[in-house]
Amino acid sequence: RNPAGVHAGSALAVEVNTPGGVKAGPTPVVGVVMEAARGAAVAVATLEESTTVQGAENVLVLKIAFNARIGGLSGGLWVTVSGLTGTQTPDTDSLPIELCTLCQFSRDTYQDLPAIAGNEEGKITGTGRWNQERGELSFWLRGPQPTFSIAAEEGNLIGMIRVVNAGAAQAGADATLTVAGELVAGSGAPAAFAVETDLPILTAGVSM
């Protein structure tokens, strides 16, 4: 386990002693390990929408970023985005989390959220659980084997969901992202994170 506080890291060396008493080394190992530069946390959470037309299908693009490599736990963790109230999308245990076909940047600059998300612990299904009344999307998240980790340097996690806008204008959503579980072993659950939007979303402010 990494140090509990900030730590500059450790330089390792390898030394070999044979049964015949021959000693080789020590030979320095290239690189530094056990660095602890920061505590694990959510760095970015944003939502964008495709339309404000009342009663129309609305594509919500979710982007999540962490400040460091997270995971490393076979049990994964649960992520919940709440506050997306007022839609006409009914409850479901399998709301698709899709590849971001609306994204206007190269696929090699971000990570596909549906490839590491599921609606049930231990299962990568590319879906999440949706509660209409609470406006809540929940999904299980785990990095790929063998480490089960998610590398921050490989880009933001991005996926999209489809909901149906309200039939009348309403106040914009005030969304929050929470994580149930530890981002890394021993870190404790992170604080709730306010989801950012460039403009108010889910207002259904345009009638047709």
N, C-alpha and C positions, 0 to 999 in steps of 0.2 A: 504494500500500500504506500502511495506517495506521502511525503511529509505533510503534516496538518497545516503548516505555515509556508510562507514563501521560502523557496530553497533554490540555490543556484544550480543544483544538479551534482552528479557524482561522475568522476572519471574512473573507468575500470581498467584493470590489468589482468592478464592471464598468466599463471605460473604452473608449470608441470613438473612433478616429481615422479620418476620411474621407479619400479621395484629395485632396480640396480643402483639406486642412489644418484642417478643422473638428474640434474636440475636444468630446466629450460625456462627462460624468462626471468623476471616478468616482462611481458609484452603489452604495451598500452593498447586498449581497445579504442578504435576510432569512434568519436561521438561522445555525447553526454547523456546520461539517463537519470531518472528520478527527479526531473525538474518539476517544480511546483510553483508556477509563475502567478497563478490566480485561482480563485474559487470558481467552480463550474456554475454557469448561469445562462439564462436566455438572454441573447444579445439583441435579437430583432424578431418581431412578429408583426406582419402587416396583412391587410386584406384589401383587395380591389374587386370591383364588380363590373359586369358587362353592360348592364342596363338599369334604368330607373323607371321603366314603363310599368304601370300597374298591371298585375296579373300575368306578366311575362316571365318566361324562364330566365333566371339570372345566374350567370356563372361567377362564382366567387373564387378568386385566386388567393391561396394562402401561402405565405412565405415565412419560414421559421429559420433562425440561425442561432447557434450557440457560440459562446466565446472561446471554446476549446473543444478538443476531442471528448466526446461523452460516450456513455454506454459501458461496454465491457461486461455486461451482466446478462446471463442467459435468460433471466426473467423479464428483461425489457422494462418498459415503463408506459404509463398511460398519460396521454395528452388530451386536454379538453379545451375547446374554444366555446365559450358561453356568451350569451347576450345577443345572439342573432335572432331576436324575436320578431314576430309579426309576419313571417312567411306563411304561405299556404301549403308547404311541404309537410306531409303527415309523418308521424313517427315511423322509424324503420331501424332495424338492427343491421342493415347492410346498405348504407348510402355509399355509392361509388365515390372514391377519391381518385381522380383521373390524372393522367399525364397532362402537363400544362401546354395544350395546343395553342393557347392564346399568347404564350410568352414570345417576345420578340428578340430573344438573345439565344446564343448558341447553347445546345444541350450539354456541352462539356463544361459549362460554367456553373451548373447547379446540379443538385441531386434530386432524383424523382422520389417524391414522398410516397406514392402508392407502392413502390417497390419494397418499402420497409415498414409498411403500416398494415394493420388488420383490425377487425372488429371483435377479435377474441384472442385472449392471451395465448401465445405460442403459435399463432397462425397468421401468416402474411397473406392477406386476402385483397388488399387494395380497396378496402371498404372501411367505413366507420359506423358508429351508432349515432342516430339523430333523434333528438327530442324536440318536437315542435313547440310545445308550451314554453320550455326554457330557452329555446333557440340554441341548442347545445349539440356540438359535434364532438364525439369522443372516439379516440382510436389508440390502439396499442402500437408501440413503436420499438423496434429493435434493429440494430445494425446487422450486417451480414456475418456469417460464420467465417473463420473460427473465432474471431475476437469479439463479435457482437458490438463493435464500437462504431460510432459515426464521427467522421473526421470533419472538423470545421473547415479545414483548408481545402476540402473538395467542393465547397460551395454551399449555398443555402438549400434547405429542403423546400421544395415547391410542389404543390398539387392544387387541384381545383375540384370544387363540388358544384352541383346544380340545385338551385332551389327555385320556388315560384314566388314572385313578389306578392305583397299584399294587394288587395283590390282597391285600396284607398290610400291616400297619402298618410304618412306617419313620421314620427321622429326617427332620426337615424339611430342605428345600432351602436351600443357602447360595449364592445367586445373585450373579453379578457381571456388570456391563455394561462392555464394552470397545468402543472405536472404532478402526477401522483407517483411517487417513487424517487429514487436517487439518480441524478444525472451521471454520477460515478460513485463507486462504492465508498461509503463513509461520508459523503457530502451532505446528506440530508436532502429533503425535498426543497426545491427552489421556491422563492416567493412568486405570487401571481404576477403576471406581466400584462400591462395594458396593450391591446392590439392597436396598431397605428393604421390610420386611413388618410389618404390625401384629401378626400371629401367625405361627408357623411354617407354611409351606405345603408341599403335596405329602406330608403325613404319612400320608394314607390311614388315619387313626386310628379311623374308625368302620366297624364291620362290619355287614352287613345279613343 
